[in-house]
């Protein structure tokens, strides 16, 4: 034993280990538990709050004590509250703070909860639509600079106070374990929506087209829920309102998607409904789920039926040819579909269920439908001069000299989409 | 205090080279390169690796010509003591600066992503004892430690690359920067390169048998390929928002952290960076200690170690305290120091290679007299001397009979 201790003492690394253990061990024992020191924030809401607006902030507030120009931000933080309990349910609380900048508001929210705000686990940022419409980029800088916030954090706008939205989100999570961040992740795969993370938003905004997209969500009761926001498209089944909430109780809250905000050069250009997004997504090709409805379709199986096809797979490619200095973009897309629903006056049709074959007439009808949708999508982009596909990069990478010449030949190079020619080809396969 | 640097085999030397090639290249560099010349900056990176490989080729020729000689004896024999001493002073400054840059980037990475309340001294307290121990224990211990962790390091890098591939989802403009911009970006950010000089400084401790060079070259090529791949994946994943992501290896995994629903996998990159940082700092420290001993021959090894500790801690704690100053240090100060590994040193090594063998015969004798030999060479000679003595005794006995 004596030899053993002698050996230990003569080993420098052992001594260092002992010193480090003592040093860190005692310092760790002297500190409060980290969970009591930091507030783990999973969702952040930002609202516009007027100075001295009573009741907006629950707690300490600098708004009444500082000179402001009336533009205050109110930050709401969905914070994890550690509570000893036997169930696996996590407890969350919404904490507010107001300030002249987002960081000041977060600091004041920290004062209200008595803990330092930790944003490493932030999953979603909810922005009030008023802020988004007035000038989103005034306060986005905080989100851009904060190294703790992950690039895959979802960012959405909401047509109600972000604070209320977070309270609904918390309630939904408690009642039915529906998480808003997962909701957005799910929606992004659908043809009616778009990916809405900090990364995709900033990437679009800082890219050559300067176009950024942001989804808008709403938490409404079933009673409040209104018709689809997009203009009606005769007879098409509405799948635009992807919603969650579960249960059949009247007045129960649920998350619904309203529209997609489109920004260009740091300004809000337009709001697109789900059906408009669908048209544009056909051109972008950035989706993996969706459906397609052919109305009043007749062939050897159907008579004046509304046939719904589920999209299983899609591929899209762009081919550029220059004609007289103008770029001609060939969009070649192929869709793999499965018939999912037939609506016909005669009732249920037994034919063509087991072994589904798309008839030539149906193929042509689908092609026409997709082409029309794509044409509409391109027109929407042209109308608002927003290159949501990033044709700029595609054309530049294809032939930069020809593209530069094309841009130079235009009076308004910003509006290059209107001078481009599009040719679409669609191929349809049955699954 | 005596430090016996026992020889290392070709695998250990190759692994050390593999680890050193990663130094400072997988955290901040990709973001800075993209900012300078977009996606085309990958060519600047390839160009800089070509320079590194050029150094490796020089090492190949030098080692083949002087298999048992140390760099110190070669430089002294070919150019004299002043040149040799100047070179070793240069190595001291160069590798100390590299260590400072590496440590700062690592420290800022951990402070921002793990524990923002941490202080420089606290992290230093974690690093310094371990790297001191590694340096004092000798080159073979560093080699064996690196060999032990190599499968973990290699596996983790491969994992990051594979996971990073899933994050590529953006379209970016290519060939929008001029050739001059690419070259200038490469030169501006060349400071993380030039670590290959390490292998020259320990050349007499490396045992390379015939046919083993392929291990050496292969691992270096694999490391270069991996760094280029990490940079490319990072650029393709983030493109226009690269400036928002200063920690490349972490970011390429972080971007797809929800992949497979297995939660935060970016923590793995932190383990990788810890392992790299420990081993790279130990290697930089080792070079400093060897160079110090070459310059101040009469001083004990402990002075070299203490000098590094004091100089390193002083610079780290008082001068380069944030990412901005680290980047300015790397871009504006250390860039000029790169003249040493890529211009001055190769020039002298080329001259040493083309010098006649006759000169080195004299060097061998001089080396023996002045005791500038490696421990292994000395041991071999002692063994030979023993054999000679035994043979002489046998001959005497036979003659007596």
Interface residues (C-beta under 8 A of the other chain):
Chain A: X12 X13 X16 X20 X23 X144 X147 X148 X150 X151 X152 X185 X199 X202 X203 X206 X207 X208 X390 X393 X394 X396 X397 X400
Chain B: X112 X113 X116 X125 X126 X129 X133 X170 X171 X172 X173 X174 X175 X176 X238 X239 X240 X241 X244 X245 X246 X251 X254 X255 X256 X257 X258
